[in-house]
Amino acid sequence: MIALLPTTSLAAIAIALISVTTMVGAVPSAVAAEASPSAVTALNPLDGKSFIAQSGEKGKQASKKDTFVFREGRFLSESCTPYGFGDAPYHATVDGAAIRFHAETHSPTHGTMVWDGIVKNNFIEATSIWTRERWYWKIKREYWFSGQLKK
């Protein structure tokens, strides 16, 4: 036997559900992402990929190598980890055959790196701006990266 609630109780429940869903808008998409593996790929289109890239300071030739790792919605520059830069969430958008991404990594001792890049046909082109501020000086340098999918 099913107990019926008064109409006012049903309306109150509906309003409460709408309020909770509005306040926690990310919950439905997060639940959907867990429920469907293809949804995770759609949310994080670069996940599971690594790229090997040459890099250099803007306007200069390549002087270093780096490996970029995209995993579980996070971006990591392996050459930056010795300086305290860990992984960070990345945001990606699909633009035709290209995927554009953005991330900001932080180091407790070496500042911030802002990353922007594009992946197309298993190739990556990216830039980063490294900023480190102290009360008496500021470093701001831009770097370029160019590479391909690690096989």
Secondary structure, 3 states (H helix, E strand, C coil): CCCCCCHHHHHHHHHHHHHHHHHCCHHHHHHHHHHCHHHHHHHCCCCCEEEEEEEEECCCCCCEEEEEEEECCEEEEHHHHHHCCCCEEEEEEEECCEEEEEEEEEECCCEEEEEEEEEECCEEEEEEEEEEECCCCEEEEEEEEEEEECC
